[in-house]
Amino acid sequence: MSTSLPISVTVSRPARLLTQNSEMCQIGVWNWSLPAWAGRLADGRTYNTCPSAGICAQACYARHGTYTWPVVRAKHQANLMFVLDDLADWESAMVAELGAAKFRGAWVRIHDSGDFFSDSYLQAWLDICRARPDTNFYAYTKEVSRFRALVEPDPPPNFLWVYSYGGTQDAALNPAVDRVADVFPDEAAIAEAGWASQEASDLLAVLGPRLVGVPANRIPAYLKRLDGRRFSEWQAEVDAERAARRGRQHLRLVIDNTRPDHSQPPTVEPSPVWSDQPRAA
């Protein structure tokens, strides 16, 4: 009987960490990308780079098109494995790469896909920002509580962020105070709501007015799911449905508690003891 040995998977570390697509190149922005949301790495490990994703996972541009091409997915997964396997070495490599003259005065978008999935990973990025004060960094994020604790008290001056709707922490956002981004069905819906579109330049998400409108990607299946709603509206509907289900479940438990308690055995009157029965010692 033969036994199979475990397969060893060797993934080379990326030679370049930051890339540019054609759209970002036009505005001088570099990208750092992780695989979007949840999946499995080549070595069998599972991951979730967007732990606070809500309805956005059902209409995520980074789970469609070129992002799903094997070569692109492999690149993003290699980035993630570098972070997971040796965070300190990855941080050093990022700081070294950002030392090139082309990054002086440039912008880096942290996460063309993915999010700040752990405290230690977010802290590494904050250290990178402080190590390279001549480079500007920005990010969209749904990790509201993590940013409240680790970033808002003392943010690096060269790091800007926008909280994006469509996540499980939407209720913690305050659009009267927070810079927020919401995905709208189209430009007309953004204008009607009185928000400012970032369509002309992604940098407007952090440099423009505080209420940021993002027109939905024209992916037919995603537009059908969006059904004319904003991400914030869709997420609010889902949250309300979940709360209603929890309420109904709680109500059933309360009703059950009003019923007679059948868990205790019924009280039985003792039988008379006759003189010819054996008595306990």
Salt bridges, closest charged atoms under 4 A:
ASP43 OD2 - ARG45 NH2 2.82
ASP85 OD1 - ARG45 NH1 2.93
ASP86 OD2 - ARG13 NH2 3.75
ASP89 OD2 - ARG13 NH1 2.47
ASP119 OD1 - ARG146 NE 2.61
GLU143 OE1 - ARG146 NH1 3.09
GLU152 OE2 - ARG148 NH1 2.65
ASP154 OD2 - ARG130 NH2 3.62
ASP178 OD2 - ARG148 NH2 2.98
ASP182 OD2 - ARG230 NE 3.05
ASP202 OD2 - ARG109 NH1 3.08
GLU237 OE1 - ARG229 NH1 2.65
ASP256 OD1 - ARG259 NH1 3.71
